[in-house]
Structure formats: structure tokens, C-alpha cells
Amino acid sequence: MVTVRFGERPAETTLKAAIERLMRDKAVACGEVWRAANPLEFPVSMEERLRGGDRKIEMCLLVETLRVPEAEKIAVKLANEFPSTEIGVYRLLCEITANGRP
């Protein structure tokens, strides 16, 4: 899995176009765009206040891949395409299905 974390909100159409392009790659399972919730609608929790606050993001482009080596290659391409972002590559260790079993 590859994440591209944006500190400033880009045009959502740009991210959707990136997903459409990435979906042509056989190594990509799916892609999603995550938007940060409006902070006025969700006040800071007591837990976050006690910890001293969380670092926030505005948007995230999430790309699920089938294998880690392909995720790493895609991460490099996305880092070049979106240079002022934070890129992460993660490995899914397990998944819970509808019946509650891995």
C-alpha cells in the first residue's frame, strides 16, 4: 500500500486522474482519496489534548498494490509527481472479512 499525504488540499480532480492512471497498472488493486474532516465538526478529543495534539493532513491518496516491490516503484513515481508530500509504503499484515475471520 502506498500513501501520499498532503499538508495542503490539492484539486481532487488531480488525485482522481492519478488513480485512473494508476489503475491501468496490473499491480494496483484500487485507489482512494481521503479528505480531512472539517475540524469545526469534530472537536479535539480529550485524548488528543492530553497527548499534545496530532499532526494533521488535508488529503491522502491511498493506492493498494498487490506486492511490496511494485508499491515501492509506484511510491517513487508519486514522489516525483507530488514533490511536497509525504510518501509511505506499508504492508498489510492481515485482513478481517465480513464473517470476522482472516
Gaussian input, Z-matrix of N, CA and C with variables (Angstrom, degrees):
# hf/3-21g

backbone

0 1
 N
 C     1     B1
 C     2     B2     1     A1
 N     3     B3     2     A2     1     D1
 C     4     B4     3     A3     2     D2
 C     5     B5     4     A4     3     D3
 N     6     B6     5     A5     4     D4
 C     7     B7     6     A6     5     D5
 C     8     B8     7     A7     6     D6
 N     9     B9     8     A8     7     D7
 C    10    B10     9     A9     8     D8
 C    11    B11    10    A10     9     D9
 N    12    B12    11    A11    10    D10
 C    13    B13    12    A12    11    D11
 C    14    B14    13    A13    12    D12
 N    15    B15    14    A14    13    D13
 C    16    B16    15    A15    14    D14
 C    17    B17    16    A16    15    D15
 N    18    B18    17    A17    16    D16
 C    19    B19    18    A18    17    D17
 C    20    B20    19    A19    18    D18
 N    21    B21    20    A20    19    D19
 C    22    B22    21    A21    20    D20
 C    23    B23    22    A22    21    D21
 N    24    B24    23    A23    22    D22
 C    25    B25    24    A24    23    D23
 C    26    B26    25    A25    24    D24
 N    27    B27    26    A26    25    D25
 C    28    B28    27    A27    26    D26
 C    29    B29    28    A28    27    D27
 N    30    B30    29    A29    28    D28
 C    31    B31    30    A30    29    D29
 C    32    B32    31    A31    30    D30
 N    33    B33    32    A32    31    D31
 C    34    B34    33    A33    32    D32
 C    35    B35    34    A34    33    D33
 N    36    B36    35    A35    34    D34
 C    37    B37    36    A36    35    D35
 C    38    B38    37    A37    36    D36
 N    39    B39    38    A38    37    D37
 C    40    B40    39    A39    38    D38
 C    41    B41    40    A40    39    D39
 N    42    B42    41    A41    40    D40
 C    43    B43    42    A42    41    D41
 C    44    B44    43    A43    42    D42
 N    45    B45    44    A44    43    D43
 C    46    B46    45    A45    44    D44
 C    47    B47    46    A46    45    D45
 N    48    B48    47    A47    46    D46
 C    49    B49    48    A48    47    D47
 C    50    B50    49    A49    48    D48
 N    51    B51    50    A50    49    D49
 C    52    B52    51    A51    50    D50
 C    53    B53    52    A52    51    D51
 N    54    B54    53    A53    52    D52
 C    55    B55    54    A54    53    D53
 C    56    B56    55    A55    54    D54
 N    57    B57    56    A56    55    D55
 C    58    B58    57    A57    56    D56
 C    59    B59    58    A58    57    D57
 N    60    B60    59    A59    58    D58
 C    61    B61    60    A60    59    D59
 C    62    B62    61    A61    60    D60
 N    63    B63    62    A62    61    D61
 C    64    B64    63    A63    62    D62
 C    65    B65    64    A64    63    D63
 N    66    B66    65    A65    64    D64
 C    67    B67    66    A66    65    D65
 C    68    B68    67    A67    66    D66
 N    69    B69    68    A68    67    D67
 C    70    B70    69    A69    68    D68
 C    71    B71    70    A70    69    D69
 N    72    B72    71    A71    70    D70
 C    73    B73    72    A72    71    D71
 C    74    B74    73    A73    72    D72
 N    75    B75    74    A74    73    D73
 C    76    B76    75    A75    74    D74
 C    77    B77    76    A76    75    D75
 N    78    B78    77    A77    76    D76
 C    79    B79    78    A78    77    D77
 C    80    B80    79    A79    78    D78
 N    81    B81    80    A80    79    D79
 C    82    B82    81    A81    80    D80
 C    83    B83    82    A82    81    D81
 N    84    B84    83    A83    82    D82
 C    85    B85    84    A84    83    D83
 C    86    B86    85    A85    84    D84
 N    87    B87    86    A86    85    D85
 C    88    B88    87    A87    86    D86
 C    89    B89    88    A88    87    D87
 N    90    B90    89    A89    88    D88
 C    91    B91    90    A90    89    D89
 C    92    B92    91    A91    90    D90
 N    93    B93    92    A92    91    D91
 C    94    B94    93    A93    92    D92
 C    95    B95    94    A94    93    D93
 N    96    B96    95    A95    94    D94
 C    97    B97    96    A96    95    D95
 C    98    B98    97    A97    96    D96
 N    99    B99    98    A98    97    D97
 C   100   B100    99    A99    98    D98
 C   101   B101   100   A100    99    D99
 N   102   B102   101   A101   100   D100
 C   103   B103   102   A102   101   D101
 C   104   B104   103   A103   102   D102
 N   105   B105   104   A104   103   D103
 C   106   B106   105   A105   104   D104
 C   107   B107   106   A106   105   D105
 N   108   B108   107   A107   106   D106
 C   109   B109   108   A108   107   D107
 C   110   B110   109   A109   108   D108
 N   111   B111   110   A110   109   D109
 C   112   B112   111   A111   110   D110
 C   113   B113   112   A112   111   D111
 N   114   B114   113   A113   112   D112
 C   115   B115   114   A114   113   D113
 C   116   B116   115   A115   114   D114
 N   117   B117   116   A116   115   D115
 C   118   B118   117   A117   116   D116
 C   119   B119   118   A118   117   D117
 N   120   B120   119   A119   118   D118
 C   121   B121   120   A120   119   D119
 C   122   B122   121   A121   120   D120
 N   123   B123   122   A122   121   D121
 C   124   B124   123   A123   122   D122
 C   125   B125   124   A124   123   D123
 N   126   B126   125   A125   124   D124
 C   127   B127   126   A126   125   D125
 C   128   B128   127   A127   126   D126
 N   129   B129   128   A128   127   D127
 C   130   B130   129   A129   128   D128
 C   131   B131   130   A130   129   D129
 N   132   B132   131   A131   130   D130
 C   133   B133   132   A132   131   D131
 C   134   B134   133   A133   132   D132
 N   135   B135   134   A134   133   D133
 C   136   B136   135   A135   134   D134
 C   137   B137   136   A136   135   D135
 N   138   B138   137   A137   136   D136
 C   139   B139   138   A138   137   D137
 C   140   B140   139   A139   138   D138
 N   141   B141   140   A140   139   D139
 C   142   B142   141   A141   140   D140
 C   143   B143   142   A142   141   D141
 N   144   B144   143   A143   142   D142
 C   145   B145   144   A144   143   D143
 C   146   B146   145   A145   144   D144
 N   147   B147   146   A146   145   D145
 C   148   B148   147   A147   146   D146
 C   149   B149   148   A148   147   D147
 N   150   B150   149   A149   148   D148
 C   151   B151   150   A150   149   D149
 C   152   B152   151   A151   150   D150
 N   153   B153   152   A152   151   D151
 C   154   B154   153   A153   152   D152
 C   155   B155   154   A154   153   D153
 N   156   B156   155   A155   154   D154
 C   157   B157   156   A156   155   D155
 C   158   B158   157   A157   156   D156
 N   159   B159   158   A158   157   D157
 C   160   B160   159   A159   158   D158
 C   161   B161   160   A160   159   D159
 N   162   B162   161   A161   160   D160
 C   163   B163   162   A162   161   D161
 C   164   B164   163   A163   162   D162
 N   165   B165   164   A164   163   D163
 C   166   B166   165   A165   164   D164
 C   167   B167   166   A166   165   D165
 N   168   B168   167   A167   166   D166
 C   169   B169   168   A168   167   D167
 C   170   B170   169   A169   168   D168
 N   171   B171   170   A170   169   D169
 C   172   B172   171   A171   170   D170
 C   173   B173   172   A172   171   D171
 N   174   B174   173   A173   172   D172
 C   175   B175   174   A174   173   D173
 C   176   B176   175   A175   174   D174
 N   177   B177   176   A176   175   D175
 C   178   B178   177   A177   176   D176
 C   179   B179   178   A178   177   D177
 N   180   B180   179   A179   178   D178
 C   181   B181   180   A180   179   D179
 C   182   B182   181   A181   180   D180
 N   183   B183   182   A182   181   D181
 C   184   B184   183   A183   182   D182
 C   185   B185   184   A184   183   D183
 N   186   B186   185   A185   184   D184
 C   187   B187   186   A186   185   D185
 C   188   B188   187   A187   186   D186
 N   189   B189   188   A188   187   D187
 C   190   B190   189   A189   188   D188
 C   191   B191   190   A190   189   D189
 N   192   B192   191   A191   190   D190
 C   193   B193   192   A192   191   D191
 C   194   B194   193   A193   192   D192
 N   195   B195   194   A194   193   D193
 C   196   B196   195   A195   194   D194
 C   197   B197   196   A196   195   D195
 N   198   B198   197   A197   196   D196
 C   199   B199   198   A198   197   D197
 C   200   B200   199   A199   198   D198
 N   201   B201   200   A200   199   D199
 C   202   B202   201   A201   200   D200
 C   203   B203   202   A202   201   D201
 N   204   B204   203   A203   202   D202
 C   205   B205   204   A204   203   D203
 C   206   B206   205   A205   204   D204
 N   207   B207   206   A206   205   D205
 C   208   B208   207   A207   206   D206
 C   209   B209   208   A208   207   D207
 N   210   B210   209   A209   208   D208
 C   211   B211   210   A210   209   D209
 C   212   B212   211   A211   210   D210
 N   213   B213   212   A212   211   D211
 C   214   B214   213   A213   212   D212
 C   215   B215   214   A214   213   D213
 N   216   B216   215   A215   214   D214
 C   217   B217   216   A216   215   D215
 C   218   B218   217   A217   216   D216
 N   219   B219   218   A218   217   D217
 C   220   B220   219   A219   218   D218
 C   221   B221   220   A220   219   D219
 N   222   B222   221   A221   220   D220
 C   223   B223   222   A222   221   D221
 C   224   B224   223   A223   222   D222
 N   225   B225   224   A224   223   D223
 C   226   B226   225   A225   224   D224
 C   227   B227   226   A226   225   D225
 N   228   B228   227   A227   226   D226
 C   229   B229   228   A228   227   D227
 C   230   B230   229   A229   228   D228
 N   231   B231   230   A230   229   D229
 C   232   B232   231   A231   230   D230
 C   233   B233   232   A232   231   D231
 N   234   B234   233   A233   232   D232
 C   235   B235   234   A234   233   D233
 C   236   B236   235   A235   234   D234
 N   237   B237   236   A236   235   D235
 C   238   B238   237   A237   236   D236
 C   239   B239   238   A238   237   D237
 N   240   B240   239   A239   238   D238
 C   241   B241   240   A240   239   D239
 C   242   B242   241   A241   240   D240
 N   243   B243   242   A242   241   D241
 C   244   B244   243   A243   242   D242
 C   245   B245   244   A244   243   D243
 N   246   B246   245   A245   244   D244
 C   247   B247   246   A246   245   D245
 C   248   B248   247   A247   246   D246
 N   249   B249   248   A248   247   D247
 C   250   B250   249   A249   248   D248
 C   251   B251   250   A250   249   D249
 N   252   B252   251   A251   250   D250
 C   253   B253   252   A252   251   D251
 C   254   B254   253   A253   252   D252
 N   255   B255   254   A254   253   D253
 C   256   B256   255   A255   254   D254
 C   257   B257   256   A256   255   D255
 N   258   B258   257   A257   256   D256
 C   259   B259   258   A258   257   D257
 C   260   B260   259   A259   258   D258
 N   261   B261   260   A260   259   D259
 C   262   B262   261   A261   260   D260
 C   263   B263   262   A262   261   D261
 N   264   B264   263   A263   262   D262
 C   265   B265   264   A264   263   D263
 C   266   B266   265   A265   264   D264
 N   267   B267   266   A266   265   D265
 C   268   B268   267   A267   266   D266
 C   269   B269   268   A268   267   D267
 N   270   B270   269   A269   268   D268
 C   271   B271   270   A270   269   D269
 C   272   B272   271   A271   270   D270
 N   273   B273   272   A272   271   D271
 C   274   B274   273   A273   272   D272
 C   275   B275   274   A274   273   D273
 N   276   B276   275   A275   274   D274
 C   277   B277   276   A276   275   D275
 C   278   B278   277   A277   276   D276
 N   279   B279   278   A278   277   D277
 C   280   B280   279   A279   278   D278
 C   281   B281   280   A280   279   D279
 N   282   B282   281   A281   280   D280
 C   283   B283   282   A282   281   D281
 C   284   B284   283   A283   282   D282
 N   285   B285   284   A284   283   D283
 C   286   B286   285   A285   284   D284
 C   287   B287   286   A286   285   D285
 N   288   B288   287   A287   286   D286
 C   289   B289   288   A288   287   D287
 C   290   B290   289   A289   288   D288
 N   291   B291   290   A290   289   D289
 C   292   B292   291   A291   290   D290
 C   293   B293   292   A292   291   D291
 N   294   B294   293   A293   292   D292
 C   295   B295   294   A294   293   D293
 C   296   B296   295   A295   294   D294
 N   297   B297   296   A296   295   D295
 C   298   B298   297   A297   296   D296
 C   299   B299   298   A298   297   D297
 N   300   B300   299   A299   298   D298
 C   301   B301   300   A300   299   D299
 C   302   B302   301   A301   300   D300
 N   303   B303   302   A302   301   D301
 C   304   B304   303   A303   302   D302
 C   305   B305   304   A304   303   D303

   B1=1.4344
   B2=1.5197
   B3=1.3220
   B4=1.4623
   B5=1.5228
   B6=1.3270
   B7=1.4525
   B8=1.5173
   B9=1.3193
   B10=1.4646
   B11=1.5279
   B12=1.3242
   B13=1.4612
   B14=1.5263
   B15=1.3291
   B16=1.4628
   B17=1.5220
   B18=1.3263
   B19=1.4593
   B20=1.5185
   B21=1.3272
   B22=1.4698
   B23=1.5148
   B24=1.3166
   B25=1.4596
   B26=1.5277
   B27=1.3536
   B28=1.4631
   B29=1.5388
   B30=1.3102
   B31=1.4698
   B32=1.5257
   B33=1.3149
   B34=1.4629
   B35=1.5228
   B36=1.3232
   B37=1.4689
   B38=1.5288
   B39=1.3322
   B40=1.4615
   B41=1.5208
   B42=1.3313
   B43=1.4635
   B44=1.5241
   B45=1.3149
   B46=1.4711
   B47=1.5245
   B48=1.3217
   B49=1.4681
   B50=1.5189
   B51=1.3422
   B52=1.4688
   B53=1.5237
   B54=1.3289
   B55=1.4670
   B56=1.5255
   B57=1.3192
   B58=1.4733
   B59=1.5249
   B60=1.3145
   B61=1.4568
   B62=1.5252
   B63=1.3169
   B64=1.4618
   B65=1.5285
   B66=1.3104
   B67=1.4660
   B68=1.5315
   B69=1.3132
   B70=1.4662
   B71=1.5239
   B72=1.3340
   B73=1.4639
   B74=1.5304
   B75=1.3304
   B76=1.4617
   B77=1.5203
   B78=1.3310
   B79=1.4611
   B80=1.5281
   B81=1.3318
   B82=1.4621
   B83=1.5260
   B84=1.3348
   B85=1.4591
   B86=1.5250
   B87=1.3406
   B88=1.4674
   B89=1.5213
   B90=1.3069
   B91=1.4565
   B92=1.5114
   B93=1.3205
   B94=1.4637
   B95=1.5213
   B96=1.3315
   B97=1.4563
   B98=1.5221
   B99=1.3168
   B100=1.4642
   B101=1.5128
   B102=1.3411
   B103=1.4626
   B104=1.5235
   B105=1.3023
   B106=1.4603
   B107=1.5198
   B108=1.3207
   B109=1.4612
   B110=1.5217
   B111=1.2964
   B112=1.4531
   B113=1.5327
   B114=1.3376
   B115=1.4689
   B116=1.5225
   B117=1.3352
   B118=1.4603
   B119=1.5327
   B120=1.3311
   B121=1.4613
   B122=1.5254
   B123=1.3359
   B124=1.4554
   B125=1.5315
   B126=1.3131
   B127=1.4658
   B128=1.5249
   B129=1.3098
   B130=1.4616
   B131=1.5282
   B132=1.3289
   B133=1.4657
   B134=1.5289
   B135=1.3167
   B136=1.4628
   B137=1.5326
   B138=1.3322
   B139=1.4739
   B140=1.5251
   B141=1.3329
   B142=1.4654
   B143=1.5289
   B144=1.3074
   B145=1.4681
   B146=1.5229
   B147=1.3400
   B148=1.4624
   B149=1.5297
   B150=1.3259
   B151=1.4738
   B152=1.5093
   B153=1.3245
   B154=1.4568
   B155=1.5133
   B156=1.3247
   B157=1.4592
   B158=1.5102
   B159=1.3013
   B160=1.4596
   B161=1.5218
   B162=1.3186
   B163=1.4608
   B164=1.5256
   B165=1.2977
   B166=1.4654
   B167=1.5302
   B168=1.3180
   B169=1.4554
   B170=1.5151
   B171=1.3146
   B172=1.4641
   B173=1.5264
   B174=1.3274
   B175=1.4640
   B176=1.5170
   B177=1.3327
   B178=1.4544
   B179=1.5245
   B180=1.3067
   B181=1.4594
   B182=1.5258
   B183=1.3245
   B184=1.4554
   B185=1.5192
   B186=1.3294
   B187=1.4613
   B188=1.5219
   B189=1.3227
   B190=1.4623
   B191=1.5247
   B192=1.3246
   B193=1.4589
   B194=1.5193
   B195=1.3143
   B196=1.4544
   B197=1.5183
   B198=1.3444
   B199=1.4633
   B200=1.5243
   B201=1.3221
   B202=1.4762
   B203=1.5289
   B204=1.3442
   B205=1.4780
   B206=1.5373
   B207=1.3293
   B208=1.4683
   B209=1.5234
   B210=1.3310
   B211=1.4680
   B212=1.5266
   B213=1.3157
   B214=1.4639
   B215=1.5256
   B216=1.3343
   B217=1.4730
   B218=1.5298
   B219=1.3194
   B220=1.4693
   B221=1.5223
   B222=1.3328
   B223=1.4631
   B224=1.5217
   B225=1.3217
   B226=1.4705
   B227=1.5294
   B228=1.3257
   B229=1.4735
   B230=1.5252
   B231=1.3408
   B232=1.4652
   B233=1.5195
   B234=1.3279
   B235=1.4678
   B236=1.5288
   B237=1.3280
   B238=1.4671
   B239=1.5210
   B240=1.3282
   B241=1.4672
   B242=1.5283
   B243=1.3410
   B244=1.4639
   B245=1.5382
   B246=1.3400
   B247=1.4688
   B248=1.5305
   B249=1.3005
   B250=1.4772
   B251=1.5302
   B252=1.3348
   B253=1.4591
   B254=1.5233
   B255=1.3220
   B256=1.4584
   B257=1.5277
   B258=1.3247
   B259=1.4652
   B260=1.5301
   B261=1.3194
   B262=1.4612
   B263=1.5155
   B264=1.3363
   B265=1.4636
   B266=1.5231
   B267=1.3147
   B268=1.4583
   B269=1.5169
   B270=1.3099
   B271=1.4601
   B272=1.5319
   B273=1.3183
   B274=1.4562
   B275=1.5263
   B276=1.3201
   B277=1.4573
   B278=1.5264
   B279=1.3204
   B280=1.4612
   B281=1.5215
   B282=1.3101
   B283=1.4473
   B284=1.5203
   B285=1.3078
   B286=1.4621
   B287=1.5194
   B288=1.3078
   B289=1.4659
   B290=1.5251
   B291=1.3113
   B292=1.4649
   B293=1.5304
   B294=1.3263
   B295=1.4715
   B296=1.5251
   B297=1.3442
   B298=1.4489
   B299=1.5159
   B300=1.3071
   B301=1.4643
   B302=1.5264
   B303=1.3337
   B304=1.4655
   B305=1.5161
   A1=107.95
   A2=115.75
   A3=122.37
   A4=107.89
   A5=116.28
   A6=120.33
   A7=109.32
   A8=115.03
   A9=121.83
   A10=105.06
   A11=116.73
   A12=121.90
   A13=109.81
   A14=114.60
   A15=121.86
   A16=110.04
   A17=116.61
   A18=121.91
   A19=112.01
   A20=115.77
   A21=121.99
   A22=107.60
   A23=116.14
   A24=120.92
   A25=111.73
   A26=117.64
   A27=120.53
   A28=109.75
   A29=115.76
   A30=119.69
   A31=108.58
   A32=115.56
   A33=119.73
   A34=111.59
   A35=117.11
   A36=120.30
   A37=111.01
   A38=116.81
   A39=120.75
   A40=110.64
   A41=116.18
   A42=120.21
   A43=111.68
   A44=116.78
   A45=119.77
   A46=110.61
   A47=116.94
   A48=120.46
   A49=110.66
   A50=116.71
   A51=120.13
   A52=110.72
   A53=116.97
   A54=120.27
   A55=110.61
   A56=116.65
   A57=119.95
   A58=110.85
   A59=117.00
   A60=121.05
   A61=110.85
   A62=117.16
   A63=121.21
   A64=112.43
   A65=117.19
   A66=120.89
   A67=112.14
   A68=118.39
   A69=121.25
   A70=111.94
   A71=116.10
   A72=122.44
   A73=108.52
   A74=117.51
   A75=121.82
   A76=113.04
   A77=117.89
   A78=121.55
   A79=112.84
   A80=117.42
   A81=121.82
   A82=109.55
   A83=115.75
   A84=121.71
   A85=111.66
   A86=116.68
   A87=120.42
   A88=109.73
   A89=115.75
   A90=121.72
   A91=109.81
   A92=115.97
   A93=121.50
   A94=109.27
   A95=115.02
   A96=121.94
   A97=106.76
   A98=116.28
   A99=121.47
   A100=108.66
   A101=116.19
   A102=122.73
   A103=109.20
   A104=116.38
   A105=120.76
   A106=109.34
   A107=115.32
   A108=120.67
   A109=109.09
   A110=115.40
   A111=121.54
   A112=108.31
   A113=118.43
   A114=120.22
   A115=113.27
   A116=117.69
   A117=120.07
   A118=111.12
   A119=117.06
   A120=121.26
   A121=112.18
   A122=117.13
   A123=121.87
   A124=108.59
   A125=116.91
   A126=118.51
   A127=111.29
   A128=115.24
   A129=122.07
   A130=108.82
   A131=116.00
   A132=120.60
   A133=110.35
   A134=115.58
   A135=120.61
   A136=110.21
   A137=116.63
   A138=120.62
   A139=110.78
   A140=116.54
   A141=119.86
   A142=110.60
   A143=117.51
   A144=120.24
   A145=110.93
   A146=116.15
   A147=120.50
   A148=111.30
   A149=116.75
   A150=121.13
   A151=112.07
   A152=117.58
   A153=120.35
   A154=113.58
   A155=118.34
   A156=121.20
   A157=113.75
   A158=115.77
   A159=123.01
   A160=109.94
   A161=115.68
   A162=120.65
   A163=107.04
   A164=117.96
   A165=122.52
   A166=111.59
   A167=115.21
   A168=121.75
   A169=108.14
   A170=116.72
   A171=121.27
   A172=111.06
   A173=115.93
   A174=120.91
   A175=109.00
   A176=114.21
   A177=120.37
   A178=108.65
   A179=115.79
   A180=121.95
   A181=105.69
   A182=116.35
   A183=121.82
   A184=108.10
   A185=116.70
   A186=122.30
   A187=108.25
   A188=116.13
   A189=120.19
   A190=109.17
   A191=114.87
   A192=120.75
   A193=109.29
   A194=116.04
   A195=120.74
   A196=112.68
   A197=117.20
   A198=121.10
   A199=110.67
   A200=115.63
   A201=121.07
   A202=112.46
   A203=120.92
   A204=118.54
   A205=113.04
   A206=116.54
   A207=119.18
   A208=110.85
   A209=116.76
   A210=120.49
   A211=110.16
   A212=116.63
   A213=120.28
   A214=111.70
   A215=117.14
   A216=120.34
   A217=110.66
   A218=116.31
   A219=120.59
   A220=110.10
   A221=117.22
   A222=121.15
   A223=111.25
   A224=117.21
   A225=120.78
   A226=109.93
   A227=116.69
   A228=119.95
   A229=110.82
   A230=116.27
   A231=119.51
   A232=111.91
   A233=117.64
   A234=120.99
   A235=110.70
   A236=116.84
   A237=120.62
   A238=111.08
   A239=116.29
   A240=120.66
   A241=112.11
   A242=116.35
   A243=122.11
   A244=108.52
   A245=117.81
   A246=121.32
   A247=116.10
   A248=119.64
   A249=119.66
   A250=111.79
   A251=116.05
   A252=121.31
   A253=110.23
   A254=114.86
   A255=121.18
   A256=107.52
   A257=115.77
   A258=121.82
   A259=108.17
   A260=115.72
   A261=120.45
   A262=110.15
   A263=116.42
   A264=122.31
   A265=106.34
   A266=116.18
   A267=121.97
   A268=110.45
   A269=115.41
   A270=122.09
   A271=107.87
   A272=116.40
   A273=121.58
   A274=108.06
   A275=116.94
   A276=120.80
   A277=112.80
   A278=116.68
   A279=119.38
   A280=108.78
   A281=114.49
   A282=120.48
   A283=108.31
   A284=117.00
   A285=120.49
   A286=107.37
   A287=115.54
   A288=120.56
   A289=110.09
   A290=116.70
   A291=122.26
   A292=111.89
   A293=117.60
   A294=119.41
   A295=112.54
   A296=117.45
   A297=122.21
   A298=114.65
   A299=118.45
   A300=121.89
   A301=110.21
   A302=115.88
   A303=119.05
   A304=112.23
   D1=139.90
   D2=178.61
   D3=-119.79
   D4=135.27
   D5=173.59
   D6=-120.67
   D7=141.03
   D8=173.63
   D9=-120.85
   D10=110.52
   D11=-175.65
   D12=-100.08
   D13=126.71
   D14=-177.23
   D15=-106.88
   D16=128.81
   D17=174.76
   D18=-80.29
   D19=-26.50
   D20=175.95
   D21=-120.67
   D22=144.48
   D23=-174.63
   D24=-74.06
   D25=115.05
   D26=175.36
   D27=-82.90
   D28=173.64
   D29=175.15
   D30=-66.69
   D31=126.69
   D32=-178.86
   D33=-61.66
   D34=-30.26
   D35=178.51
   D36=-63.17
   D37=-33.76
   D38=177.46
   D39=-63.62
   D40=-42.65
   D41=-179.66
   D42=-70.46
   D43=-38.61
   D44=177.59
   D45=-64.51
   D46=-38.49
   D47=176.86
   D48=-64.15
   D49=-38.66
   D50=177.33
   D51=-63.03
   D52=-41.01
   D53=178.26
   D54=-63.42
   D55=-45.54
   D56=179.31
   D57=-58.22
   D58=-41.43
   D59=178.85
   D60=-67.36
   D61=-44.06
   D62=-179.06
   D63=-66.14
   D64=-32.08
   D65=-178.73
   D66=-65.33
   D67=-14.98
   D68=175.83
   D69=-73.63
   D70=-17.41
   D71=179.27
   D72=-81.45
   D73=127.29
   D74=-178.45
   D75=-63.57
   D76=-18.53
   D77=179.89
   D78=-80.38
   D79=-11.50
   D80=-176.44
   D81=-95.78
   D82=126.11
   D83=178.90
   D84=-87.83
   D85=-43.46
   D86=178.54
   D87=-166.95
   D88=170.80
   D89=177.53
   D90=-144.72
   D91=150.01
   D92=-179.61
   D93=-142.23
   D94=154.82
   D95=172.54
   D96=-114.11
   D97=124.45
   D98=177.24
   D99=-108.37
   D100=132.51
   D101=176.45
   D102=-109.39
   D103=142.01
   D104=176.75
   D105=-68.54
   D106=143.23
   D107=176.12
   D108=-70.41
   D109=153.42
   D110=177.28
   D111=-66.21
   D112=120.75
   D113=-177.33
   D114=-62.51
   D115=-21.25
   D116=177.59
   D117=-72.84
   D118=-26.15
   D119=179.40
   D120=-84.28
   D121=-24.25
   D122=-177.53
   D123=-127.60
   D124=94.70
   D125=-178.96
   D126=-65.51
   D127=160.44
   D128=179.92
   D129=-63.53
   D130=131.05
   D131=-179.23
   D132=-73.71
   D133=160.26
   D134=177.18
   D135=-61.47
   D136=-39.06
   D137=178.97
   D138=-59.49
   D139=-45.67
   D140=-179.85
   D141=-64.71
   D142=-38.70
   D143=177.65
   D144=-61.30
   D145=-41.54
   D146=-179.46
   D147=-66.51
   D148=-36.12
   D149=179.93
   D150=-76.99
   D151=-18.25
   D152=-179.74
   D153=101.07
   D154=12.49
   D155=176.01
   D156=95.28
   D157=149.41
   D158=179.37
   D159=-102.75
   D160=151.07
   D161=171.88
   D162=-75.30
   D163=130.35
   D164=-173.94
   D165=-102.08
   D166=154.54
   D167=172.19
   D168=-121.92
   D169=159.10
   D170=176.65
   D171=-93.50
   D172=-43.32
   D173=179.89
   D174=-148.43
   D175=162.17
   D176=176.64
   D177=-142.88
   D178=133.48
   D179=171.92
   D180=-100.31
   D181=120.56
   D182=-177.97
   D183=-113.69
   D184=127.34
   D185=-179.60
   D186=-125.48
   D187=116.69
   D188=178.09
   D189=-91.09
   D190=128.01
   D191=179.61
   D192=-115.37
   D193=167.45
   D194=-178.48
   D195=-86.25
   D196=-26.91
   D197=-177.91
   D198=-141.94
   D199=152.42
   D200=-177.83
   D201=-63.47
   D202=-44.77
   D203=-179.01
   D204=-57.40
   D205=-38.49
   D206=177.43
   D207=-68.17
   D208=-37.32
   D209=177.57
   D210=-61.30
   D211=-41.03
   D212=179.94
   D213=-64.72
   D214=-39.27
   D215=177.59
   D216=-66.21
   D217=-43.00
   D218=179.39
   D219=-65.18
   D220=-37.46
   D221=178.97
   D222=-60.41
   D223=-40.05
   D224=178.76
   D225=-64.22
   D226=-44.13
   D227=179.09
   D228=-62.38
   D229=-43.67
   D230=-179.15
   D231=-68.20
   D232=-33.73
   D233=176.45
   D234=-63.37
   D235=-36.19
   D236=176.95
   D237=-72.36
   D238=-36.54
   D239=-178.84
   D240=-73.67
   D241=-35.98
   D242=-178.51
   D243=-124.58
   D244=76.57
   D245=-169.84
   D246=-66.69
   D247=-26.01
   D248=-176.03
   D249=-99.22
   D250=35.85
   D251=-178.61
   D252=-120.59
   D253=173.79
   D254=173.24
   D255=-107.20
   D256=126.21
   D257=-178.24
   D258=-107.02
   D259=136.97
   D260=176.17
   D261=-131.96
   D262=145.18
   D263=174.44
   D264=-120.85
   D265=125.33
   D266=-176.04
   D267=-127.54
   D268=152.95
   D269=176.87
   D270=-111.53
   D271=127.29
   D272=177.42
   D273=-77.87
   D274=121.53
   D275=-176.68
   D276=-88.62
   D277=-32.32
   D278=178.06
   D279=-157.88
   D280=167.87
   D281=-179.56
   D282=-144.00
   D283=136.33
   D284=176.82
   D285=-97.87
   D286=129.29
   D287=-179.36
   D288=-91.80
   D289=-179.69
   D290=-177.83
   D291=-58.62
   D292=-32.10
   D293=-179.68
   D294=-86.61
   D295=5.36
   D296=175.87
   D297=83.07
   D298=9.90
   D299=-179.74
   D300=-115.73
   D301=149.04
   D302=177.00
   D303=-69.82

